[in-house]
Amino acid sequence: MSKDEIAGPTEPGAAAVTYATYLKVNELLSLQQPLTSPPQHDETLFIIIHQVYELWFKQLLHEVGRAAIALEQGQVLLFGRIAQRMVKIQEVLTHQVDVLETMTPVDFNRFRDNLNPASGFQSFQFRVMEFRLGARDVGYLKFHVHDAAATSALQTALATPSLYDQFLHLLANRGFAIPKSVLGRDVTLPYTSTPEVLAAVLRIYRESEQHYDLYSTLEALINIDEGLLLWRQRHVAMVERMIGTRRGTGGSSGVRYLANTLSKRFFPEIWEARNFLGDGESSYGNGKSSSKAHD
């Protein structure tokens, strides 16, 4: 092909779809509206970082919905691909903290007071994600009583079987002895681990070659769980670096409250199984009783 034959971009017509109109770029760029007067340079960074978080939360919820359908339909390979994407997004969320930490505590405190009583704690999309993964707590609804859209999203998520619920139904469909009390539980309530589910998880790990697709699904689930844990840990360290042990803008005890969330686990039996795997493993799940399983 000669130089004369190399085609350049086409000039769009007045009504044509363009990069800017498809992505709503002008509308997007109008959404950063700092509150501080006189303006503080780093407030724009703070706003953009958190708006991007909310966009990624939206995408994660989009992926969780598809992942739940994949498990419901027994499409474990598709679930694994979706889970991998979710973990990559979680890695981006964690690395965004690096950008936020280019702002010093002095820079942050120049506009922090104007955020009161707003707080990241109030992110309803993050709470919906927790609900969809399996951490149910109706107590969070009271923080959104004045936001009809947020309340509706939270109530819908609360009434929908979680990703872990779908996985346990998959195990039952594959012949594992999951109790009816687990399969028919009230999904609006917090999930409680059971010896039977732990035994099923241990069997999959110990017979991984016979159940390799389910073994891979277990690892995909714990990757998601760990991804959120790593983000929480990074976030806690960043908050302490910024404000020390001062109270949060939303009224919480700040870093002490956030540190308390590090104990959250969405898929408890998958974590608990680690206590019984490896050299010198317990007989738990091998047909012998083990009274220490839930001590």
PAVEX-419235 format. One record per residue (C-alpha): z, y, x negated. Coordinates in steps of 0.001 Angstrom, whole numbers, plus 524288, in hexadecimal, padded with zeros to 5 digits. Example, Ala and Ser with C-alpha at 12.3 -4.5 7.8 and 13.67 -1.06 7.14 Angstrom:
<recs>
81E787EE6C7CFF4
81BE47FBDC7CA9A
</recs>
This chain:
<recs>
800008000080000
7FBF980D3F7FA71
8049A819487FA68
7FCA881EEE80578
7FFA9812ED80DDD
80E75813F880CAE
813198189C819F4
81E348223981AEB
827D5823C882627
8226A8273D83379
825D683481838EA
82D74831BC84580
8296C8379285269
8325D8406E85A24
836E28356986308
836DA82A92858CB
842D4822BB8551C
8475B82778847CE
8522C823C483E76
85A5C82F1984374
8581682CBF851F3
85A1881DFC8511F
866E281F4E849AB
86B2382BC4850B2
86D28831FE84366
86EC283FE784853
878E783B9585249
87FD08335584807
880A083E8E83E5E
8867B84768848C1
8925A83E9F84AB8
899E0842CD83E9A
8A25084DFB8437A
8ADCC8514E83A91
8B98F857EA840CF
8BF8285EE983535
8BE2B86D838333D
8BB4A871D88290D
8B2A6865D0826D4
8B78885B6881D6C
8AD068549A81585
8B263846AE816CB
8B416846CE82588
8A590843F08270C
8A6F9837DE81E81
8B2B9833718267C
8AB4B834D383341
89EFE82DFD82E6C
8A692822868289E
8AD7481FFE8357E
8A154821E283DC5
89A7C817E08353E
8A61880EC08372F
8A43980FC5845D0
895B680CB08448A
898D08009183C89
8A33D7FCA784673
898B67FD92850E3
88FEC7F4A7848FA
89AFF7EB0E8466F
89DB47EA4585509
88F327E7ED85736
88FCE7DCAD84D80
89C857D71E8531D
8962D7D6548607A
88AA57CEB885B20
893807C633852C7
89B877C27585EBF
88F347BE6686602
88AE57B65785A47
897D47AEE285A37
897737AD20868ED
889EF7A7118679E
88D9F79ED985BDD
884607A63A852CE
88D0E7A593846DA
882447A8A183D20
87F087B51C8446C
88D7E7B853844E6
88E4F7B6C18362C
8833E7C06C83416
889807CA6583D26
896C67C88B836B0
8909D7CB0B82960
88B317D7F382E59
898807DBA4833CE
89EEC7D923826B2
894D47E19481FB9
897A47ECA482948
8A62A7EAED826B3
8A3837EC5F81836
89CC87F95381AF8
8A8967FDB8822EF
8B1877FA9981794
8A8EB8017280D8E
8A89080DB8815EE
8B6C080FA38122B
8B1F4811E180432
8AA3F81DA3808FC
8B5A9822BD810F3
8BE74821F4804FB
8B60782BDC7FDE1
8BDBC835558065F
8CAF2838B98007D
8D7B9839BC8082D
8D7568487680633
8C99B8490580BE4
8CDA3840A281781
8D9CC8489081A7C
8D1B2854E381BA7
8CCC68500D828D9
8D58B8448D82C76
8DE5F84C2F835BD
8D2B684F7B83E3C
8D0E9841048413A
8DDC583FDC848B4
8DF83837E885121
8D2A6830EE84E4E
8D3808245D84663
8CB0A818F38424C
8D4C1810E684A08
8CDAD8161985610
8C09880FD6852B3
8BDFA8080485F08
8B25C8010F858E6
8BAEE7FB9384E26
8C4AF7F6FB85861
8B9BA7F0C28605A
8B5957E98E85413
8C35D7E47085223
8C3987DFF786052
8B65A7D94285F00
8BA957D20E852C2
8C7297CD5D8590E
8D24B7D705856DA
8D60F7DA91864CE
8E0597E4DD867CA
8E00B7EC21874D7
8E9977F5ED86F11
8DE437FCF686882
8D81A800B687583
8E20B80B8D877D3
8DC748134786C75
8CF7A814A3873B6
8D3B481772881AA
8CC9D8249388182
8BFC281E9887CCC
8B93C816F0887B7
8AE738117387F0C
8B81080CB6874C6
8C112806B887F08
8B5B37FF8B88551
8B1097FA368783E
8BEB57F5A7874AC
8C1257EF35881D9
8B40C7E83088127
8B6F57E34D8736A
8C4867DF0287799
8BF0D7D6D0882C8
8B44D7D0A987A86
8B6CE7C410872D8
8B85E7C79686495
8AFE87C2BB85986
8BAC67B91F85630
8BB7B7B4748644B
8ACF27B186863AC
8AECD7AA0E85706
8B9AC7A1B685CD8
8B10379E6886879
8A67979A8085EC7
8B00F7914485824
8B38178B4A86554
8A5187897386862
8A3827829A85B51
8AE20778C085EBA
8BA2577EA885864
8C6EA77D8085FE3
8C93B78B9A863B8
8D3DC78C5586E47
8D027790A387BFA
8DB0F79AA387AFA
8D35E7A11386FFE
8C6007A00587657
8CADE7A5218835C
8D4677AF5487E72
8D5487BD3888376
8CC5E7C3FA879BC
8D2A17D13A87C1D
8DEEF7CC6D87539
8E0E97CB308667F
8DC8B7BE23860F9
8E7317B4EC85C21
8E3F87AABC851DE
8E5BB79C6D8555A
8E78878FD684D7F
8DB99789CD85419
8D26F794A184FD9
8D81A7943484229
8D5C27858A841C3
8C79278798845E8
8C57F791E283B6F
8CB8B7892383118
8C2F377DD18353A
8B6C67862E83383
8BB1478A7282602
8BE9577CA0821E0
8B20E776F782782
8A9627824D823C4
89D77779E1820BD
89DB9773E882E6C
8A00078120834EE
8995178A3282B68
89441793B9835B3
8A1EF7956083B45
8A7A27962E82D8D
89E317A15682AAD
8A21F7A7C183779
8B0797A7538339F
8AD447ADF9826D4
8A4C87B81682DB2
8AFF57BB4E836EB
8B9D67BCEA82C12
8B02A7C577824A2
8B0137CEB08305F
8BEE17CE6783148
8C0867D0C0822BD
8B67C7DBB082310
8BEA57E36A82CB1
8CAFD7E05E8250C
8C4EE7E59B8187D
8C0B87F1FC81F89
8CE797F3D6824F2
8D45D7F2088176D
8CB017FBD18116B
8CD978055381C79
8DC5E8044781AF0
8DB5E8073880C5D
8D28F812DF80EFD
8DBC68187C81948
8E7728175881020
8DF9481DF380578
8DC428291E80EC0
8E8E982B9681644
8F3438230D80FF5
8FD2A81E7481A0D
8FBB382A3A8231F
8F9A682806831A4
8EBD38260183692
8E4DE8308083E75
8E566827CF84A85
8F43B826DE849EA
8F553819A384331
8FD908173083720
8F1288183482F2D
8EFA180EBD823EE
8FB61806BF8286C
8F4E38047383594
8E7EE800FC82F2A
8EE607F79882599
8F4367F07183133
8E67B7ED7E8364A
8E34F7E5A282A04
8E9AA7D9B78302E
8DF477D8FF83ADA
8D7097CC9E83ACA
8CCA07C9B0844EE
8CADD7BB2F8422F
8D8947B62483EFF
8D6307A78583DCB
8CB297A9A683410
8D4AD7B10A82B6A
8DFB07A78082DE5
8D73979BFE829E9
8D7B47A0E781BDC
8E5DF79C8881B48
8E1AE78E5381CBB
8D58578D8281442
8D42A78A5C805E7
8DBB3782067FC49
8E81D77C69801D6
8E4017805F80F85
8ED1E77DB781ADF
8EAB577250823E9
8E96F77C0E82F08
8DD647791C83715
8DBE676B6E8318A
8E213764D583D2D
8F001766818384A
8F97C7704683DDA
8FD3C77C6483660
908587846E83BAF
905D178EFC8316C
8F87D7930283665
8FD5179F2383D8A
909FE7A24C83690
</recs>
